[in-house]
Amino acid sequence: MNAYISVSKLRFITGLQYRAAALAGMATQLFFGLIFIMVYVAFYSHSSTTPPISLEDLVSYIWLQQIFLGFIALWFRDHDIFQLITSGNIAYELCRPCDIYKFWYAKLLATRVSSVVLRCLPIILIVFVLPEPYRLGMPPSVITLLLFVVTLLLGLLVIVSISMVIYISVFWTMSPTGSILMIAVAGEFLAGMIIPVPLMPLWLQKIVYVLPFRWTVDFPFRVYSGDIPSAEALWGIFVQLLWLGVLIGLGRWLLRRALQQVVVQGG
Amino acid sequence: MGTPLISLGGIRKSFKVAKRSAGFRQAAKALFVREHTIVEALQDISFSIGEGEIVGYIGPNGAGKSTTIKVMSGILVPDSGSCSIMGYTPWKDREAYVQHIGVVFGQRSQLWWDVPVIDSFELLKDIYRIPEMIYKDNLAMLVETLALNEIIHTPVRQLSLGQRMRCEIAASLLHDPKILFLDEPTIGLDAVSKVAVRQFIKTINKEKGVTVILTTHDMSDIEALSNRILMIGKGTLLYDGSLSALRNRFGTHRTITIDYREHLDPVDIPDTSRLSWSAERAVYSFDNEHISIASVISRLSEQLELLDVAIDTKPVDELILQLYKEHLI
């Protein structure tokens, strides 16, 4: 088996062990989903202007966000990699006949996938049978559903590439807390995790649209509900691919520089 | 011996270390101005090692042992100097080169903490692209010789240090490496595990012709294993030669331990120094060139009723200490 597939497999299996965390996660995600929707329902019922996104689309946006939290949350960290760098265990990674970038990428990807796989099914079952207006609607067509799957997965790859850049920065900062916190807080907001992008003021939307973050959250979820039409979605997939190329290029370049001057911590 | 398997020439490596004195004022100052000192971890290290050797690499803490190992295993890039191992330059041809080496860092773990050992092994099999047949053979051999049968299906976090170390060593040998680097493989192990590990290292060296380079602070490791030692101190190579040559250099010292029927007054023998005295046991040290063993014993027996006599050459630890002293490290 290919080494990169093999490491994802092992990571995936490891991830599946954490059942209690998954249960707690499911409860939290359902809870937050409901609270957010309640808040928006209250806002929408007292709004005098037509909101830029319909309540139905917003509800599916929020549920998808909760279901696929593991795919899209920037703060989702892989402690292993931090520890590898800060404790010096990276020494072992470096004496393997592997490309470290690909190796870590595979690990991160598998961690996220295992987290979502473990939690998503029960949540999906529940949110599809909730009463209106809390129920998650179906996408308008099969094509939309397909586009959603493609954009969501591409978004996952984009977010892993962004995390890779953060992880690699630990070589210089030696503390994951700083770089994670800075990029994660800003990044999540700019991705539309806190407030959906259509509800942001126009000037902020302009900023959001030139950054990579929204392609991981805002974009796939609005494709699902049809808020972004199919033609536009295809164009978006192209942009996602573009960002993916840029971020992977950046990550590889940084890692190469880091390894040239690597200091193995702790003797 | 032909061309050496490993040859290092003029390797230098320095680290920048942030420094500040203790105290709040200094800490506050360090917020604005960082002081760095350059630590020369390796200064002009050159040596070569032939195929099939077991080489002990020794030196006090912070001498640069681990740094050398890391340069040789392609992890660190040195500031200058050349290194050729099996025709590769480790830090340039890293991915191709590491296929041929195995590394064990005694203070770190390469096994996955939360899953059974065998899962880590399977992953290594894929990482090194080990053919199924070879993997099976090697695994069977390692399980047998390192007695891993009962622990291989246990998650790593539940293993004792000795068990884990045996698994670590097995993990670094699954892919039939030509060279094995061991950085303090016996650290923290009890006597039984130490002996098992040493025995195993000897076996793979003999049977598979694996070249072994090990660093250790435990001189009995060196005594049991290596025919050659390299000593490093403050980043420079201080000694390169066999253990017996080192012995001969300082080796005319002997200690004699005697047991006798109760005798209350200490006895002194000329040309020896008395290290300890009790009513029934005493230890003397002397230089074999100045006084022969026979005359020491005969003089002792003139005054004491000897029950038992044991003569020791100077322990290797002391030889090494003397060597350190000679070089002021």
Contacts between the chains, C-beta under 8 A, distances in Angstrom:
chain1	res1	chain2	res2	distance
A	1	B	126	4.8
A	2	B	126	6.8
A	3	B	123	7.8
A	3	B	126	4.8
A	3	B	127	4.3
A	3	B	129	7.3
A	5	B	126	7.7
A	6	B	122	7.3
A	6	B	123	5.4
A	6	B	126	3.6
A	6	B	127	7.1
A	7	B	123	6.1
A	7	B	126	7.8
A	7	B	127	7.5
A	10	B	112	6.5
A	10	B	115	6.7
A	10	B	119	5.9
A	10	B	120	7.9
A	10	B	122	7.8
A	10	B	123	5.2
A	13	B	115	6.8
A	13	B	119	7.3
A	14	B	112	6.8
A	14	B	114	5.4
A	14	B	115	5.7
A	17	B	114	6.4
A	87	B	108	7.7
A	88	B	108	6.8
A	89	B	108	5.0
A	89	B	109	7.1
A	89	B	110	7.9
A	91	B	70	6.5
A	91	B	73	8.0
A	91	B	75	5.3
A	91	B	103	7.7
A	91	B	105	5.8
A	91	B	108	6.3
A	92	B	103	7.3
A	92	B	105	6.9
A	92	B	108	6.3
A	92	B	109	7.9
A	92	B	110	4.2
A	94	B	73	7.8
A	94	B	74	6.8
A	94	B	75	4.4
A	94	B	94	7.3
A	94	B	98	8.0
A	95	B	73	4.9
A	95	B	74	6.3
A	95	B	75	6.2
A	95	B	98	4.8
A	95	B	101	6.8
A	95	B	103	4.7
A	96	B	98	6.3
A	96	B	127	5.3
A	96	B	128	7.7
A	97	B	95	5.0
A	97	B	96	7.1
A	97	B	98	5.1
A	97	B	99	4.5
A	97	B	127	6.9
A	97	B	128	6.3
A	97	B	129	7.9
A	98	B	95	7.1
A	98	B	127	5.8
A	99	B	95	7.0
A	259	B	77	7.9
A	260	B	77	5.8
A	261	B	77	7.5
A	262	B	75	7.2
A	262	B	76	6.8
A	262	B	77	7.7
A	263	B	15	6.2
A	264	B	70	6.0
A	264	B	75	6.3
A	264	B	76	6.8
A	266	B	107	7.5
A	267	B	62	7.7
A	267	B	66	5.5
A	267	B	107	7.5
